[in-house]
């Protein structure tokens, strides 16, 4: 359990869901971890849970909205101040909207792009000097299986996730000479606190919620956040040292259906 020994990571959207699962796994594997989220309550809850399970964990947090252009610089500076280095960036923060493309407003487009695309790009820009200095830096962008598979009803979200894949490929080209690898993970349906809370608000229980994803993957079920965090860990670690510019589908086979 030392795949990230002597490494420091920054994870956006780290307060809950996939980000929190990554935080716990990274700490278990020896990394110093900084979490960024706009929700201070979930940040504190996640850090407390990590410290309870791994008393020696080195974990800190920075409260901020990734849509704010100044947050990326401040969060990276915080991570460097606390840990003295930065070797891994996981761009996981995201927002959703459930609007058909024919009805999507300019305001919805702008808000989604600011979080899902330019927010991550800003974190890349401010993290790159430290990642280059690391010599074995790794960026993992968390996109979506629906960046490559069509559906209806979430076109704005899906378009920004597809753009993340283009950003990943281009940045991999640009940063290879500096020793920084850039990859993307495309999760399928993942059962997080967000989905449980959303279902509960309309009267669905957990059993009913789970049954809704029986036809959205070959495996016929939701993923757990841990099942997405493990591939992210692998791409973040030196075990994937000859992999860059890659999109890894972690979708239970949805993209093969």
C-alpha positions, 0 to 999 in steps of 0.5 A: 500500500505504497504506490504513491509514496513521496508524492503529493496530489491535488483533487478537485471535487474532493469532498464527496463521491469519486473525489472523496474515494480517490482521496481515501485511496491516495492517502492509503497508498502514501500520498499527501493529498489536498482536496478542493471543493466548494462545500466546506461541510463535505470537505471536513467530513471527508478529511475526518473520515480519512484521519479516522481510518488512516491516522498518519494520513497527510490530508488538507483541504481548500474551500473554493469554487473551481469556476472562480479563475482565482481559486486554481492559483490559490489552491495550488499555492496552498497545496505547495505550501502544505506539502512542498511539492505537487506530482498529481492533479485529478480534475474531478469537479463537475456540475450537471444540468438536465436540459435538452440542447434545444432549451439550453440557455447561454447562462447554462452553457457558460456555467457548465463550461466554467466548471467542467472545462475551463475550471480544470484547464485553469488548474492544469495551468497553475499546477504545471510548473510544479508537475514539470518540476516533479519530473514524473507528473500526472494529470487525470481528468475525470470525464464521462462515458457520455463524452463518447456515447450519445444520449438525450437530456444532458447535452451541455454536460456531455459536450463539456466532457467531450471537450475534456477529452480533446484537452487531455490529448492536446495537453499530453502532446504539449507536456510530454517533453516536460515529463508530465503525462495527461490521461482521462477516465470516463466513468459510467453510472456511479452511485454517489451521494449526489444520486442518492440524495437526488433520488430521495428528493423525489421519493425513490428508495435505494433499491429502486434507484439501483434497479434503474441502471440495469440496462446502462452497462454490460455488467447491469449495475452502478459502479461504486466510487471506489471502482472509479478511484482505482483506475484513477490511482493507476493512471496517477501512479508510476505504474502507468508510466508509458501511458499518456493521451489516453481515454480509459473507459470505466463504464462497465461496458456501456461504450461496447453496447 
